[in-house]
Amino acid sequence: MRYVLLALHDLGMPADLLTVPIGRDVALPGATIHRVRNLLRAHSMPVGFSGTKVVFDVQIGARMLQILRRGHYRYIHAVEESVFLALVARGRRGVPVIYDMASALPEHLAKKWPLGSRPAQWLLRRAERWALARVAVVICSAGLGDYVRRVAPRTRVLEWRFPAQLADVGRETLAARKQALGIAPGARIVFYSGNFAEYQGIDLLFEAARSVLEQHPDVYLVCVGASDQQEIEFGRRMLAGAPEERIRLISRQPRELMDEFVAMADVLVSPRSALGNFPLKVFDYLAVGKPIVATDVPSHRCVLDDNLALLCEPTAAGLAKGISRV
């Protein structure tokens, strides 16, 4: 979203950003940040559906109504489920809504009880079709374009192709980062970035890592992006029996530090399962020019091919074989 706001500034379009009360404010030229109240006193917000997110969404919808009454807007840029709030809040004003779509919501919520039940999935697909038919344009993650066209053939679709902007990381900085993590000099690093949610295929990576760490005594597994301590504990349970001294499970890091983590890797892994959206971290992977091991699923194939990555069978055994081969 930061890049969107910077682009709007370059175009001479000031913007109001309405968001949750979690996170730190960033000074962005031309942007005014509006945060809803933290009624739950939450310190974090889990990825995917949660009661915390529902409470924040209700507040965001009410605040959006207030903001829209106060001024004239050229359009509303709605991210993920906020598209429903935007379409309702605009009422008869006719403000065009841009749907910034990171995933197909019915598919994304299919494993969340009771949202995976047949009646709930039917309602979710009807709601998604309703929204897709009423927005001005859908901007989606790579790989979702065909899905949107099937659901709403008349809706204009653009797929994000993010130009990764990685900073050059010097040898001394990399050495300091490895030392801070307690990684032995000369060790090889298998690296994953992203949250530890099931749709990421993180369970495949953890299972594969047990085999890889056993076969290669100089290899470390570094995973950055756990949303909270629960996700870290989940990872530890999945990796039980593997050599703990060569495993680093790390919570989310500031964006400016991720360049260092990506640059120190020897193998970059994307274990995504069958979901339809392309994982944006792979654009960073491509930019740094290190070997990539990714599961051979449509969500990777929309950008990657056999010249850009080692695409392996989407199983723990396939992932372990691919990493070991690299």
Rosetta silent file (secondary structure, phi, psi, omega in degrees, C-alpha in Angstrom):
SEQUENCE: MRYVLLALHDLGMPADLLTVPIGRDVALPGATIHRVRNLLRAHSMPVGFSGTKVVFDVQIGARMLQILRRGHYRYIHAVEESVFLALVARGRRGVPVIYDMASALPEHLAKKWPLGSRPAQWLLRRAERWALARVAVVICSAGLGDYVRRVAPRTRVLEWRFPAQLADVGRETLAARKQALGIAPGARIVFYSGNFAEYQGIDLLFEAARSVLEQHPDVYLVCVGASDQQEIEFGRRMLAGAPEERIRLISRQPRELMDEFVAMADVLVSPRSALGNFPLKVFDYLAVGKPIVATDVPSHRCVLDDNLALLCEPTAAGLAKGISRV
SCORE:     score description
SCORE:     0.000 S_00000001
   1 L     0.000  -30.532  178.924    0.000    0.000    0.000 S_00000001
   2 H   -57.763  -43.824 -179.508    2.947    2.283    0.641 S_00000001
   3 H   -65.624  -35.735  177.765    3.900    2.165   -3.039 S_00000001
   4 H   -62.326  -45.710 -179.032    0.306    2.966   -4.047 S_00000001
   5 H   -65.651  -38.331  177.348    0.304    6.065   -1.821 S_00000001
   6 H   -65.899  -38.774  178.253    3.693    7.196   -3.144 S_00000001
   7 H   -65.155  -40.913  177.905    2.437    6.751   -6.706 S_00000001
   8 H   -62.258  -38.747  177.361   -0.675    8.815   -5.937 S_00000001
   9 H   -62.522  -43.113  178.858    1.542   11.570   -4.563 S_00000001
  10 H   -62.306  -29.130  179.078    3.600   11.550   -7.758 S_00000001
  11 L   -86.576    2.396  179.784    0.333   11.905   -9.684 S_00000001
  12 L    74.720   28.431 -177.659   -0.680   14.909   -7.571 S_00000001
  13 L  -118.002  102.583  175.296   -3.506   13.042   -5.824 S_00000001
  14 L   -64.117  154.014 -174.815   -3.651   13.376   -2.013 S_00000001
  15 E  -139.228  147.300  170.000   -5.070   10.343   -0.222 S_00000001
  16 E  -103.700  126.661  178.405   -6.759    9.381    3.032 S_00000001
  17 E  -106.461  117.583  179.297   -5.645    6.003    4.391 S_00000001
  18 E  -105.150  121.950 -171.997   -8.153    4.323    6.687 S_00000001
  19 E  -149.944 -176.856 -177.494   -6.662    1.415    8.605 S_00000001
  20 L   -78.905  166.489 -176.893   -6.452   -0.572   11.846 S_00000001
  21 L   -86.593   14.962 -177.668   -4.881    0.788   15.054 S_00000001
  22 L  -107.253  143.061 -179.533   -1.963   -1.663   14.933 S_00000001
  23 L   105.871  172.964 -177.619    1.451   -0.855   13.490 S_00000001
  24 L  -104.144  146.287  177.440    3.581    2.251   13.344 S_00000001
  25 L   -71.312  140.920  177.576    2.802    5.412   11.436 S_00000001
  26 L  -121.098  132.366  179.784    4.980    6.118    8.414 S_00000001
  27 L   -73.659  114.854  179.443    5.402    9.622    7.043 S_00000001
  28 L  -125.250  124.334 -177.511    4.119    9.540    3.461 S_00000001
  29 L   -61.034  132.079  176.290    3.842   12.767    1.449 S_00000001
  30 L    81.411   -0.256 -177.484    0.271   13.675    0.578 S_00000001
  31 E  -112.281  135.364  174.142   -1.256   10.918    2.726 S_00000001
  32 E  -111.449  123.464 -175.997   -3.358   11.362    5.861 S_00000001
  33 E   -95.445  126.532  175.749   -3.601    8.267    8.060 S_00000001
  34 E  -114.567  122.740  178.026   -6.861    7.577    9.899 S_00000001
  35 E  -113.617  138.390  174.836   -6.852    4.756   12.445 S_00000001
  36 L   -75.754  166.144 -177.662   -9.919    3.290   14.126 S_00000001
  37 L   -73.332  148.144  179.209   -9.916    2.897   17.905 S_00000001
  38 L   -92.174   74.549 -177.033   -8.305   -0.133   19.486 S_00000001
  39 L   -63.623  -29.532 -178.102  -11.343   -1.250   21.473 S_00000001
  40 L   -90.748   -4.428 -175.466   -9.841   -4.714   22.009 S_00000001
  41 L    53.297   40.254 -179.054   -6.421   -3.382   23.010 S_00000001
  42 L   -76.534  145.097  177.530   -4.940   -5.803   20.496 S_00000001
  43 L  -103.834  -14.004  178.932   -1.196   -5.824   19.879 S_00000001
  44 L  -153.999  167.135  178.619   -1.337   -7.858   16.680 S_00000001
  45 L  -132.896  115.907 -177.243   -3.836   -9.129   14.132 S_00000001
  46 L   -62.909  152.495  176.962   -3.606  -12.723   12.922 S_00000001
  47 L   -69.034  141.241  178.248   -3.545  -13.460    9.210 S_00000001
  48 L    87.360 -166.954 -175.562   -6.907  -14.549    7.811 S_00000001
  49 L   -69.702  136.917  176.630  -10.332  -14.534    9.400 S_00000001
  50 L  -161.215  159.074  175.810  -10.522  -13.663   13.111 S_00000001
  51 H   -61.353  -36.361  178.107  -12.802  -12.005   15.634 S_00000001
  52 H   -59.469  -45.619 -178.496  -10.278   -9.188   15.963 S_00000001
  53 H   -66.327  -36.959  178.773  -10.475   -8.459   12.260 S_00000001
  54 H   -61.340  -44.576  179.563  -14.298   -8.496   12.309 S_00000001
  55 H   -61.892  -44.400  179.234  -14.355   -5.867   15.071 S_00000001
  56 H   -65.164  -38.751  179.808  -11.904   -3.672   13.178 S_00000001
  57 H   -63.585  -40.171  177.482  -13.851   -4.110    9.925 S_00000001
  58 H   -61.250  -43.822  178.983  -17.076   -2.939   11.590 S_00000001
  59 H   -64.611  -41.764 -179.519  -15.262    0.148   12.889 S_00000001
  60 H   -63.227  -41.227  178.773  -13.644    0.799    9.499 S_00000001
  61 H   -60.634  -44.829  179.709  -17.032    0.612    7.768 S_00000001
  62 H   -65.385  -41.130  179.848  -18.564    3.153   10.163 S_00000001
  63 H   -68.145  -35.007  178.888  -15.558    5.470    9.867 S_00000001
  64 H   -62.086  -40.663  177.004  -15.614    5.187    6.092 S_00000001
  65 H   -58.807  -43.166  179.206  -19.187    6.466    6.041 S_00000001
  66 H   -63.322  -45.471 -177.410  -18.113    9.513    8.057 S_00000001
  67 H   -65.979  -41.009 -178.923  -15.127   10.266    5.834 S_00000001
  68 H   -66.309  -30.799  178.302  -17.122    9.909    2.608 S_00000001
  69 H   -69.863  -26.939 -173.291  -19.734   12.364    3.887 S_00000001
  70 H   -81.499  -26.790 -173.599  -17.071   14.990    4.545 S_00000001
  71 L  -147.451  172.726  178.667  -15.426   15.181    1.134 S_00000001
  72 L  -100.768  129.101 -177.796  -15.490   14.319   -2.549 S_00000001
  73 L  -119.588  142.811  179.086  -13.309   11.413   -3.616 S_00000001
  74 L   -75.076  -34.570  174.671  -12.260   10.357   -7.089 S_00000001
  75 L  -164.273  167.600  174.486  -12.215    6.707   -6.099 S_00000001
  76 E  -114.726  126.480  177.129  -11.939    4.265   -3.202 S_00000001
  77 E  -100.230  105.084 -173.370   -9.049    1.809   -3.189 S_00000001
  78 E  -105.730  126.316 -177.784  -10.333   -1.163   -1.147 S_00000001
  79 E   -98.334  126.280  177.513   -7.978   -3.915   -0.004 S_00000001
  80 L    52.069 -127.516 -170.872   -9.332   -7.469    0.334 S_00000001
  81 L   -69.638  -11.616  177.377  -12.599   -7.764    2.333 S_00000001
  82 H   -66.337   -9.485  176.749  -12.883   -3.984    2.743 S_00000001
  83 H   -61.041  -36.068  179.067  -14.319   -4.007   -0.802 S_00000001
  84 H   -67.154  -40.371  177.544  -17.699   -4.975    0.696 S_00000001
  85 H   -63.328  -42.319 -177.895  -17.503   -2.071    3.152 S_00000001
  86 H   -65.515  -42.777 -178.447  -16.571    0.319    0.352 S_00000001
  87 H   -66.012  -35.669  178.259  -19.421   -0.761   -1.937 S_00000001
  88 H   -75.751  -44.128 -174.927  -21.959   -0.355    0.870 S_00000001
  89 H   -66.019  -32.112 -177.666  -20.496    2.880    2.277 S_00000001
  90 L   -69.909  -22.726  177.865  -20.418    4.675   -1.069 S_00000001
  91 L    54.768 -127.139 -179.184  -24.206    4.239   -1.345 S_00000001
  92 L   -95.590   10.866 -177.665  -25.545    6.266   -4.262 S_00000001
  93 L   -67.620  -25.509  177.960  -22.519    8.519   -4.476 S_00000001
  94 L    75.121   16.914  178.368  -21.218    6.557   -7.440 S_00000001
  95 L   -67.915  125.260  179.152  -17.583    6.761   -6.330 S_00000001
  96 L   -61.533  141.579  179.232  -15.671    4.137   -8.342 S_00000001
  97 E  -112.951  126.863  172.455  -14.235    1.313   -6.226 S_00000001
  98 E   -98.659  124.475 -179.132  -10.922   -0.352   -7.049 S_00000001
  99 E   -96.253  109.492  176.394  -10.721   -3.843   -5.549 S_00000001
 100 E   -88.771   97.675 -167.196   -7.151   -4.683   -4.496 S_00000001
 101 E  -102.063  111.847 -179.357   -7.569   -8.452   -4.418 S_00000001
 102 L   -90.797  -21.151 -179.221   -4.864  -10.532   -2.745 S_00000001
 103 L  -161.727  163.642  173.179   -6.762  -13.830   -2.794 S_00000001
 104 L   -80.841  111.547 -171.660  -10.067  -15.472   -3.659 S_00000001
 105 H   -57.368  -44.434  178.743  -11.888  -15.121   -0.341 S_00000001
 106 H   -58.666  -41.756 -179.256  -14.013  -18.329   -0.568 S_00000001
 107 H   -68.488  -40.656 -177.558  -10.897  -20.353   -1.361 S_00000001
 108 H   -66.222  -33.010 -176.236   -8.838  -18.570    1.277 S_00000001
 109 L   -97.353    3.723 -172.295  -11.432  -19.200    4.009 S_00000001
 110 L   -61.396  -27.932 -177.385  -12.329  -22.759    2.981 S_00000001
 111 L   -96.815    7.585  178.037  -10.322  -24.336    5.823 S_00000001
 112 L   -98.365  117.865  177.116  -11.747  -22.045    8.521 S_00000001
 113 L   -75.740  136.707    0.400  -14.660  -23.589   10.423 S_00000001
 114 L   -95.100   15.167 -174.661  -17.534  -22.963    9.787 S_00000001
 115 L   -68.943  -13.682  177.615  -16.626  -20.930    6.693 S_00000001
 116 L   -88.549   -4.463  179.845  -15.588  -24.073    4.855 S_00000001
 117 L   -68.449  158.794 -176.979  -19.042  -25.619    5.094 S_00000001
 118 H   -59.747  -46.386  178.300  -21.096  -25.925    1.917 S_00000001
 119 H   -62.352  -40.977 -179.751  -23.701  -23.268    2.891 S_00000001
 120 H   -65.907  -41.521  178.792  -20.996  -20.815    3.983 S_00000001
 121 H   -64.066  -37.981  177.463  -18.998  -21.359    0.797 S_00000001
 122 H   -61.799  -44.501  179.269  -22.134  -20.787   -1.285 S_00000001
 123 H   -65.294  -41.935 -179.411  -22.761  -17.479    0.493 S_00000001
 124 H   -63.674  -40.591 -179.623  -19.124  -16.414    0.183 S_00000001
 125 H   -69.609  -37.454  175.903  -19.071  -17.125   -3.557 S_00000001
 126 H   -63.861  -43.287  179.863  -22.330  -15.229   -4.070 S_00000001
 127 H   -64.858  -41.379  179.741  -20.952  -12.274   -2.086 S_00000001
 128 H   -65.043  -43.224  178.916  -17.692  -12.315   -4.017 S_00000001
 129 H   -61.923  -40.011  177.822  -19.528  -12.438   -7.361 S_00000001
 130 H   -59.790  -45.346 -178.338  -21.712   -9.514   -6.224 S_00000001
 131 H   -69.235  -44.368 -177.456  -18.658   -7.424   -5.353 S_00000001
 132 H   -62.726  -31.929 -178.811  -16.669   -8.303   -8.475 S_00000001
 133 H   -76.803  -14.259 -173.456  -19.588   -7.292  -10.701 S_00000001
 134 H  -111.418   -8.507  178.503  -19.873   -3.853   -9.055 S_00000001
 135 L   -83.409  160.001  179.920  -16.310   -2.595   -8.789 S_00000001
 136 L   -76.070  -37.327 -179.373  -14.739   -0.407  -11.469 S_00000001
 137 E  -158.652  149.338  174.055  -11.587   -2.506  -11.739 S_00000001
 138 E  -109.319  124.745  170.919   -9.880   -5.400   -9.960 S_00000001
 139 E  -108.082  116.439 -171.403   -6.162   -5.168   -9.269 S_00000001
 140 E  -127.975  164.500  173.860   -5.088   -8.620   -8.163 S_00000001
 141 L   -62.675  149.467  178.040   -2.076  -10.703   -7.343 S_00000001
 142 L   -55.417  137.198 -179.911   -0.519  -12.453  -10.298 S_00000001
 143 L   100.235  -15.017 -179.707   -2.335  -15.695  -11.037 S_00000001
 144 L   -95.265  -11.030 -175.902   -5.791  -14.499   -9.987 S_00000001
 145 H   -55.134  -47.602 -178.795   -6.701  -12.787  -13.261 S_00000001
 146 H   -63.786  -36.547  178.466   -8.205  -15.881  -14.883 S_00000001
 147 H   -62.401  -46.989 -179.593  -10.209  -16.610  -11.738 S_00000001
 148 H   -62.181  -41.401 -178.895  -11.722  -13.096  -11.734 S_00000001
 149 H   -64.839  -33.031  176.772  -12.558  -13.330  -15.440 S_00000001
 150 H   -69.345  -42.241 -176.317  -14.427  -16.591  -14.859 S_00000001
 151 H   -75.371  -40.405 -176.631  -16.440  -15.169  -11.954 S_00000001
 152 L  -137.046   80.479 -173.135  -17.089  -11.713  -13.441 S_00000001
 153 L   -58.453  -26.269 -175.311  -16.360  -11.719  -17.211 S_00000001
 154 L   -90.496   -5.267 -176.712  -17.314   -8.046  -17.700 S_00000001
 155 L   -86.281  136.575  179.015  -15.096   -6.646  -14.961 S_00000001
 156 E   -72.617  136.353 -175.506  -11.789   -5.047  -15.910 S_00000001
 157 E  -129.273  134.776  171.668   -8.803   -6.896  -14.401 S_00000001
 158 E  -129.258  135.514  178.457   -5.170   -5.914  -13.965 S_00000001
 159 E  -100.518  133.935  176.149   -2.580   -8.191  -12.353 S_00000001
 160 L   -63.842  134.814  165.744    0.151   -6.762  -10.123 S_00000001
 161 L  -127.379   94.918 -172.098    3.699   -7.289  -11.357 S_00000001
 162 L   -78.415  124.751  171.844    5.735   -5.785   -8.534 S_00000001
 163 L   -79.030  110.243 -179.072    9.192   -4.463   -9.408 S_00000001
 164 L   -67.160  139.100 -179.082   11.230   -5.536   -6.387 S_00000001
 165 L  -121.963   81.146 -179.098   13.465   -2.781   -5.045 S_00000001
 166 L   -93.161  138.598  178.196   16.172   -4.484   -3.021 S_00000001
 167 L   -82.151  152.929  174.088   19.082   -2.527   -1.608 S_00000001
 168 L   -69.590  130.684 -178.939   22.661   -3.666   -2.084 S_00000001
 169 L  -112.334  120.969 -177.671   23.797   -5.435    1.068 S_00000001
 170 L   -74.779  163.474 -178.285   27.522   -5.376    1.822 S_00000001
 171 H   -62.317  -38.952 -178.914   29.555   -8.331    3.075 S_00000001
 172 H   -64.568  -40.073  178.519   30.099   -6.771    6.482 S_00000001
 173 H   -64.137  -43.083  178.731   26.335   -6.255    6.942 S_00000001
 174 H   -63.685  -42.613  179.715   25.638   -9.864    5.937 S_00000001
 175 H   -62.204  -40.453  179.164   28.331  -11.157    8.289 S_00000001
 176 H   -66.023  -38.905  179.060   26.861   -9.100   11.141 S_00000001
 177 H   -64.813  -44.379  178.703   23.354  -10.395   10.425 S_00000001
 178 H   -63.566  -40.859  179.237   24.545  -14.018   10.449 S_00000001
 179 H   -63.628  -41.261  179.351   26.479  -13.443   13.653 S_00000001
 180 H   -62.270  -30.142  179.424   23.424  -11.888   15.304 S_00000001
 181 L   -88.462   -3.184 -179.716   21.457  -15.028   14.404 S_00000001
 182 L    70.691   33.120 -179.992   24.172  -17.330   15.720 S_00000001
 183 L   -94.957  128.895 -175.771   24.799  -18.917   12.328 S_00000001
 184 L   -63.532  142.564  176.679   28.206  -20.534   11.942 S_00000001
 185 L   -58.242  137.584  179.018   30.596  -19.020    9.359 S_00000001
 186 L    83.642   -4.685  178.755   30.463  -20.939    6.072 S_00000001
 187 L   -70.680  155.741  176.062   27.070  -22.475    6.832 S_00000001
 188 E  -102.364  146.019 -170.951   24.454  -22.692    4.084 S_00000001
 189 E  -122.244  125.032  169.418   21.036  -21.149    4.620 S_00000001
 190 E   -96.523  123.035 -169.727   17.609  -22.297    3.430 S_00000001
 191 E  -122.874  137.656  174.134   15.363  -19.241    3.713 S_00000001
 192 E  -131.135  137.814  172.109   11.609  -18.676    3.766 S_00000001
 193 E  -124.609  147.248 -178.280    9.773  -15.383    4.246 S_00000001
 194 L   130.124  169.520  179.155    6.082  -14.909    4.925 S_00000001
 195 L   -71.428  170.675 -176.002    3.567  -15.768    7.601 S_00000001
 196 L  -100.025   23.402 -179.582    3.228  -19.299    8.917 S_00000001
 197 L   -68.499  154.660 -174.050   -0.415  -19.744    7.846 S_00000001
 198 H   -60.940  -37.209 -176.370   -1.433  -23.104    6.381 S_00000001
 199 H   -63.986  -18.950  178.491   -2.219  -21.733    2.905 S_00000001
 200 H   -73.005  -13.069 -175.468    1.446  -20.796    2.524 S_00000001
 201 L    78.949   19.654 -176.144    2.379  -24.476    2.525 S_00000001
 202 H   -63.603  -28.586  177.767    4.572  -23.908    5.576 S_00000001
 203 H   -64.260  -35.573  176.262    3.705  -27.380    6.891 S_00000001
 204 H   -64.034  -42.595 -179.493    5.321  -28.866    3.763 S_00000001
 205 H   -64.448  -44.944 -178.360    8.468  -26.817    4.359 S_00000001
 206 H   -63.199  -40.952  178.870    8.741  -27.795    8.022 S_00000001
 207 H   -67.372  -40.750  178.477    8.317  -31.469    7.201 S_00000001
 208 H   -64.987  -37.399 -176.364   10.829  -31.224    4.342 S_00000001
 209 H   -62.407  -33.438  178.590   13.305  -29.360    6.542 S_00000001
 210 H   -56.464  -44.152  179.714   13.574  -32.277    8.960 S_00000001
 211 H   -70.110  -44.214 -177.316   14.974  -34.394    6.128 S_00000001
 212 H   -63.137  -44.860 -179.185   17.175  -31.636    4.675 S_00000001
 213 H   -66.255  -31.786  178.064   18.775  -30.743    8.026 S_00000001
 214 H   -70.633  -40.084 -178.147   19.458  -34.408    8.711 S_00000001
 215 H   -75.619  -28.884 -172.972   21.132  -34.947    5.317 S_00000001
 216 L  -124.920   95.499 -174.301   23.145  -31.713    5.342 S_00000001
 217 L   -69.299   -7.675  178.349   24.839  -30.956    8.689 S_00000001
 218 L  -102.527    8.833 -175.553   26.041  -27.510    7.528 S_00000001
 219 E   -99.679  138.157  173.529   22.556  -26.235    6.601 S_00000001
 220 E  -113.221  146.007  172.364   20.451  -23.830    8.663 S_00000001
 221 E  -104.796  122.465  178.141   16.721  -23.182    8.220 S_00000001
 222 E  -121.871  119.618  178.426   15.726  -19.520    8.634 S_00000001
 223 E  -121.939  121.997 -177.987   12.023  -18.579    8.475 S_00000001
 224 E  -117.990  128.353  174.677   11.023  -14.939    8.910 S_00000001
 225 E   135.888    7.825  178.279    7.447  -13.711    9.185 S_00000001
 226 E   -58.315  133.084 -177.721    5.629  -15.419   12.058 S_00000001
 227 L   -71.785  -32.274 -177.906    2.588  -13.327   12.972 S_00000001
 228 L  -159.540 -179.651 -178.490    2.773  -14.126   16.682 S_00000001
 229 H   -64.307  -29.592  178.842    4.256  -16.471   19.267 S_00000001
 230 H   -60.891  -41.999  179.874    1.580  -19.080   18.497 S_00000001
 231 H   -66.498  -36.730  177.582    2.892  -19.453   14.941 S_00000001
 232 H   -65.189  -42.853  178.287    6.445  -19.843   16.244 S_00000001
 233 H   -63.962  -37.731  175.621    5.292  -22.541   18.682 S_00000001
 234 H   -58.693  -45.096  179.343    3.447  -24.256   15.800 S_00000001
 235 H   -62.192  -41.834  179.650    6.696  -24.294   13.830 S_00000001
 236 H   -63.249  -39.638  177.847    8.638  -25.737   16.737 S_00000001
 237 H   -64.650  -42.748 -179.727    6.117  -28.536   17.145 S_00000001
 238 H   -64.211  -29.142 -176.569    6.265  -29.324   13.416 S_00000001
 239 L   -98.835   11.547 -178.913   10.078  -29.416   13.592 S_00000001
 240 L   -56.067  131.692 -178.623   10.259  -31.523   16.759 S_00000001
 241 L    97.269  -19.900  175.632   13.192  -33.906   16.538 S_00000001
 242 L   -79.568  157.899 -178.090   15.126  -31.758   14.052 S_00000001
 243 L   -65.649  105.229 -175.900   18.381  -30.130   15.227 S_00000001
 244 H   -60.139  -31.293 -176.247   17.150  -27.029   17.097 S_00000001
 245 H   -67.676  -11.407  178.864   20.574  -25.386   16.996 S_00000001
 246 H  -117.078   24.129  178.691   20.227  -24.994   13.207 S_00000001
 247 E  -123.205  131.116  177.382   16.664  -23.663   13.133 S_00000001
 248 E  -128.072  108.625  176.024   15.726  -19.978   13.350 S_00000001
 249 E  -106.467  118.697 -167.362   12.012  -19.115   13.487 S_00000001
 250 E  -126.089  141.669  178.310   11.642  -15.342   13.543 S_00000001
 251 E   -71.511  173.954  178.954    8.689  -12.981   13.858 S_00000001
 252 L   -52.439  141.888  179.854    7.865  -10.301   11.285 S_00000001
 253 L  -119.345  154.791  175.629   10.682   -7.879   10.597 S_00000001
 254 L   -56.481  144.258 -176.496   10.663   -4.273    9.312 S_00000001
 255 H   -54.433  -36.348 -176.187   10.615   -4.147    5.516 S_00000001
 256 H   -69.569  -17.267  177.984   13.996   -2.397    5.402 S_00000001
 257 H   -89.558  -17.113 -174.481   15.671   -5.362    7.132 S_00000001
 258 H   -64.636  -28.031  177.622   14.298   -8.016    4.785 S_00000001
 259 H   -57.026  -39.138 -179.275   16.914   -7.215    2.143 S_00000001
 260 H   -67.608  -42.878 -179.350   19.573   -8.524    4.538 S_00000001
 261 H   -63.900  -45.526 -178.647   17.702  -11.753    5.259 S_00000001
 262 H   -65.299  -40.283 -175.549   17.040  -12.482    1.587 S_00000001
 263 H   -69.127  -25.752 -177.107   20.614  -11.637    0.565 S_00000001
 264 L   -84.181   -6.744 -175.675   22.205  -14.013    3.086 S_00000001
 265 L   -75.729  151.952  171.343   20.272  -17.033    1.796 S_00000001
 266 L  -101.693  -30.881  176.086   21.720  -19.813   -0.343 S_00000001
 267 E  -135.088  129.082  178.206   18.333  -21.298   -1.245 S_00000001
 268 E  -105.244  128.988 -171.040   15.062  -19.334   -1.295 S_00000001
 269 E  -117.853  136.197  171.017   11.934  -21.426   -0.764 S_00000001
 270 E  -129.567  102.234 -174.468    8.280  -20.863   -1.662 S_00000001
 271 L   -94.524   25.528 -173.925    6.210  -23.889   -0.601 S_00000001
 272 L   -49.773  141.889  178.422    2.796  -22.475   -1.639 S_00000001
 273 L   -88.844 -141.830 -168.146    0.026  -25.056   -2.006 S_00000001
 274 L   -87.463    2.890 -179.087   -2.815  -24.968   -4.547 S_00000001
 275 L   -61.725  156.402 -168.134   -4.224  -21.478   -3.884 S_00000001
 276 L   -85.185   -9.254 -176.307   -4.524  -19.257   -6.931 S_00000001
 277 L   -98.149  147.357 -178.714   -2.507  -16.149   -6.041 S_00000001
 278 L   -79.176  129.604  179.747    1.189  -15.674   -6.647 S_00000001
 279 L   -69.858  120.701 -172.623    3.226  -15.117   -3.445 S_00000001
 280 L   -63.303  -24.934  179.620    4.641  -11.585   -3.679 S_00000001
 281 H   -59.182  -25.267 -177.062    7.838  -12.532   -1.829 S_00000001
 282 H   -68.009  -24.197  173.588    8.984  -14.367   -4.951 S_00000001
 283 H   -63.290  -39.471  174.833    9.448  -11.012   -6.714 S_00000001
 284 H   -66.391  -40.828  177.960   12.076  -10.233   -4.054 S_00000001
 285 H   -57.267  -46.223 -179.092   13.523  -13.710   -4.513 S_00000001
 286 H   -63.441  -39.184 -176.111   13.878  -13.108   -8.236 S_00000001
 287 H   -65.239  -33.678 -175.405   15.468   -9.695   -7.728 S_00000001
 288 H   -80.561  -16.955  173.855   18.256  -10.996   -5.499 S_00000001
 289 L    76.101   25.786  176.877   19.280  -13.635   -8.042 S_00000001
 290 L   -99.687  159.580  178.778   19.610  -16.610   -5.680 S_00000001
 291 L   -59.433  136.934  179.992   18.381  -20.150   -6.427 S_00000001
 292 E  -115.528  132.236  170.605   14.650  -20.578   -5.864 S_00000001
 293 E  -114.426  120.649 -177.110   12.899  -23.830   -4.972 S_00000001
 294 E  -134.926  150.032  176.296    9.118  -23.600   -5.384 S_00000001
 295 E   -69.104  143.758 -176.740    6.283  -26.087   -5.503 S_00000001
 296 L   -85.165   82.432  179.872    5.017  -26.820   -9.004 S_00000001
 297 L  -130.089  158.958 -177.867    1.497  -25.354   -8.690 S_00000001
 298 H   -55.610  -34.129 -178.648   -0.446  -22.928  -10.931 S_00000001
 299 H   -65.783  -22.949  173.712    0.068  -20.041   -8.511 S_00000001
 300 H   -90.471  -37.220 -175.822    3.830  -20.280   -9.124 S_00000001
 301 H   -64.846  -19.189 -179.399    3.650  -21.161  -12.816 S_00000001
 302 L   -68.042  -16.350  176.607    1.943  -17.852  -13.649 S_00000001
 303 L  -127.192  -44.461 -176.555    5.361  -16.171  -13.213 S_00000001
 304 L   -84.686  154.855  169.702    7.982  -18.863  -12.662 S_00000001
 305 L  -143.978 -174.764 -174.519    9.145  -21.520  -15.094 S_00000001
 306 L   -70.698  -11.311  174.881   11.893  -24.121  -15.161 S_00000001
 307 L   -86.356  -20.462 -175.598   14.443  -21.488  -16.213 S_00000001
 308 L  -102.329  -21.562 -176.199   13.740  -19.267  -13.198 S_00000001
 309 L  -155.850  162.207  169.159   13.314  -21.816  -10.410 S_00000001
 310 E   -89.512  108.025 -178.672   13.498  -25.462   -9.509 S_00000001
 311 E   -94.411  119.134 -172.199    9.808  -26.380   -9.527 S_00000001
 312 E  -117.508  167.952  177.919    9.217  -29.501   -7.496 S_00000001
 313 L   -56.721  134.884 -176.135    6.354  -31.811   -6.576 S_00000001
 314 L   -77.812   56.949  175.353    4.061  -30.038   -4.046 S_00000001
 315 L  -133.484  165.626  177.791    4.763  -32.517   -1.246 S_00000001
 316 H   -61.510  -40.912  179.590    7.191  -32.517    1.672 S_00000001
 317 H   -65.425  -41.465  178.083    9.256  -35.211   -0.041 S_00000001
 318 H   -64.174  -40.560  178.874    9.319  -33.264   -3.310 S_00000001
 319 H   -65.845  -43.626  178.701   10.347  -30.071   -1.540 S_00000001
 320 H   -62.176  -41.155  178.958   13.109  -31.836    0.394 S_00000001
 321 H   -64.266  -41.975  179.369   14.429  -33.390   -2.821 S_00000001
 322 H   -64.821  -44.673  178.946   14.428  -30.033   -4.579 S_00000001
 323 H   -63.432  -44.952 -179.785   16.231  -28.213   -1.763 S_00000001
 324 H   -62.826  -38.317  179.546   18.815  -30.988   -1.438 S_00000001
 325 H   -62.564  -43.734  179.063   19.417  -30.949   -5.190 S_00000001
 326 L   -67.322    0.000    0.000   20.140  -27.196   -5.143 S_00000001
